[in-house]
Amino acid sequence: MAFRMCEFCHQHGEGKKWYLNANNYAEDLLSDLRRQRFITRFFENPGHLAKGERSLTALDVMPDFLWKGLRRKITAKQQVKHFGQVVPIEDIERILALTTSVVRLSCLCRHVSAGKEQRYCFGVSMGPDGGGIAKLLREIDASYLVGPHTAGLESMPKEEALARIRETEREGNCHTVWTFVTPFLAGICNCSLPACYALKTTVTHKTPVFFRGEYVARVDAERCNGCGQCVKLCSFKAFKPRKKKDKAEIDALKCYGCGICRTVCVRDAIALTDRADVPEAARLWL
């Protein structure tokens, strides 16, 4: 699905990568009561994730032409409310440099799908001790977030947060940033299938709720030894079909530019290149 990403970046990023615009992390955006209500409802009612997926599963059995327009409407609605983008670890580091504090919290998706606390999500803020977003979360009546049997909201130095996020990458999780009523950015998630509802919605149900990354992966065939580890790891099935020991080859039209495939490449045969420099994928964002 093509999308004029430049318009989104001009609107929310001052012409640059929108998630690297410090204004989108500003605490004064939380003075918007509509945004506060959205955040409260989002975390107080985790069941909305499973309900949404059940609706999409029911629609999947219909002929695609009957609900293609509905899929576009869902994506457009999400862009206004709660939308994300895939970002590689290098840009996660830049985001953390922009912000002043980080809190780690229980992953909502994994709480719903696995029924237990798994701490793969991070709130970022321009305020101390997690800022206004952390204050809101502490006030929400959600035991999985701040209950007596959880680790609660963990404030941590940015250096430690980056190290923890790198650990999730080695587990095969791709990184995404998220708005809570666009353009306010407050969340970094570390996502993988089958636990992540955003990935299932976007990839499995073909209803995008996040943008592809600003990059596309490339393989250096001379370095690649055909081990196939990158193929197994990719959540987006971006590697072309291969036989045993064939060199890895990436389908740029499927690649989301997360860069996770690099973590299992012992030959350093995979690198990220700017999406704009890959003609067939340069305008492909959804």
N, C-alpha and C positions, 0 to 999 in steps of 0.2 A: 504494500500500500504506500503510495508516494505521499509526501507531505512537505510543505514549504517550511522547513525548519528555520530558515533565516527569519521568517516573520515572528516565530516564537522567541528567538534569541534577541531580535530587535525590540520586542515588546517587554521581555523580562530580563534580558542580559546586556542591554546597552550595546548590542551588536556583537558581543562576544559570547562565549559559552555561558548560557544562562545560569548554570549551577556554580559558576565561578564569580558571580556578581554578589558582593558582600551585602548589598541592599536586600537581597532575598532571604537573608538570615536575620534581619533586623528585628529586635524585640518589640518595636512599636507596632509591628504588624499584628501582634497578639492582642492589641487593644480592640480589634474588630470582634464584636460580640458574636457575629455569625461564624467566624473562624473558631472561636472558643467553643461554641455549641457543637460545631462539626467534630472537633477533636474529642470532646467529651463523649458524643454519641459513638464515634468510631471505636474507642477503646472500651466503653461500657458494654457494648453489644457485640462481642466477637462472633456470635452466631451468624452475623450478616455475611461473613465470608463463605461459609458452607451453603447458606441459602442462595447466594449469588451463583455459586458453581452449579448447584442443582438446576437452576433456571437455564444456565448456559448448556448444560448437558442435555436438557430436554429440547432445546433449540437446535442442537447439533444434528439431530436426526431429520430435521427438515431440509428440503432442497436448498442449497446455498443461495440461490437467487431470491428466495422468499424472505431471507432475513439478513441479506448483505447490508441493506440500508439500516436495519436496526443495529447491527454491529457498529456501523459508523456513528450512530447516535450515542451508543454507549461510550465509545471512545471519546467523542466530543464532550460528553458530560463529565467524564473522568478528567479530561484535561483541565477543566475549570475547578474541580474539587480536589481530587487526590490522584496525582499523576507522577510518574517517575522517569528515570533514564538510567540506562546501563552506563557505568563508569569504571574504568580500569583503576588499579591500585595507585597509579601515579596521580590520577586526578583526585582520588580519595585523600591523598596526602596534601594536595593543594587546598581541598575543602577544609580539612582540619586546620591548616595554616590560617585560613580566613576567620575561623570561629574562635571562641575563647574558652568554651567548656564542653565536656562530653559526658553523657550518662549512658550506661549500658542497661538494657532492659530485656524482659522476656519477649520472645518472638510471638506475635499474635497468631501468625499462620501455623506455626508449629504447636502452639497451645491448642488450637482448634483441631488440627489434623492428627496430632500425636497424643494430646491430652496430658502433656507434661511441660515443665519449664525448660526451654532451651534458649540460651541467651545470645542470639545472633543479630540483635538490632541495637542501634545506637542513636540517641537523640543528640543533636548538635545545637549550639546556642551562642549568641553574642553576649549572654548574661552570665553571672557567676552561678556556680552550682547547678548547671543545667538550664538556668534561666526560666522564663515564664512557662515554657512547654513542660519542664520538669515539675514546676509548681502545680500546673493543671493536672498532670498525671498522678501526683501524690494525693490530690483531692478527689480523684475518681474512685468510685466504689467498685473496684475490680480486683479481686483477691489474687488473681494470677499475676498482677503487676506489683502490688505492694502489700500483699497479705502476709500473715505470720509464717507461712511455710514457703516463702520465696526469698530470693536474695534482694528483692526490692529494686530500687533505682540506684545503680552503682556509679557515683561520680568518679572519674579517673583522669589522670593527665593525658593529654593528647598523644604523647609518645606511646603510652601503654595502650590506648585505644587503637592506634595504628598497628601495633604489634598483634593485638587480638584479632583485628580485621585480617591481617596477613595470615593468621592461623586458620581462619575460616576459608580463606582462599585455597590453602593447601588441602582442605577437605573437599574442594570442588565447588565452592559457593561463588557465584558471581555477585558483584557489588552493584547496588542501585541506590539512587537518591530519590526522595519523595517529598511532594508538597502536601500541605494541609490547607486547602483552599489556595490555589495558585495565586501568586508566585511564592508564598512563604514556604521555605525549605527547612525542615526540622529533623528529617530522618535519613539514616543510612542503614540499609538492610543488606543482608548477605544471604542470597537466595539460591535454592536448588530444587530440582524436582525429586520426588513428588510432593514435598512438603509445602512449597511456596504457592499460594493461591494466585499471586500476580503472574508468576511464570505459567501456571496452568491456564489462566485466563488468556494470556497473550499468545502462548505457543500452542497449547493443546486445543483451546477453543477458538483460536484465531480472532480474538477480540482484544486488540492492543490496549494495555493500560500503562505502558511505558514506552519511551523512545528507544530506538537502537542507540548504541554508543557512537561517539564521534570518530570512531576508528574501525578499521577492518584488519583482521589478522592475515598475515602472509607467511608462507612456508618457504624456507631456503632449501630447495631440493638437494643441493650438494651436501648440506649438513644432515638432513633427515635420514634416519636409518630404517624407517618403516616399522617402528615398534608398535604403533597403533594406540598408545596410551592416550593421546590427545583426542582421538576419535571416540573412545569410551567415555571421556570426561565431559564432552560438549553437550550442554543442555539444549542447545539450539539445533543440533544435528546439522551443523554447518560443514562437516567434512564430506566430501564426495565418496560414493561407494568405492571400496577398494578390496583387493585380495591380500592375503597374508604377505607381509613384507613389502607391499607397494608403498611408494612414497606418499606421505599425507598430502592431500590437495583440498583447499578450502573453496567452498562455494560462497563467493562474496555476497550473493543475494540472500543467503541465510545467516551470515555472520552478524552477530550483535556487537562485536568489538569489545567483549568483556576482558579478553586476554588471559582467562583462566587456563587455557590450553598450554600456556607457557610454563605453568608450574610443574608439569609432568614431563616436559621435554628436556631430557638430560643432555641433548646436543645443542641446546640454544638455537634450534632451527626455526622458531616461530617468533615473529615480531609484529607489532602493531604499526599500521600506517594510517595517515589521515583519511577519513572517509571521502573527503573532497578530491583526493588524488586517485580514487578508484572509480572510473567513469560509470561502470555498470551499477554501482551501489551509492554513488555520490548523493542522489536525491531520495534514497530509500531510508525512511526513518521509522515507519510503522509496520 
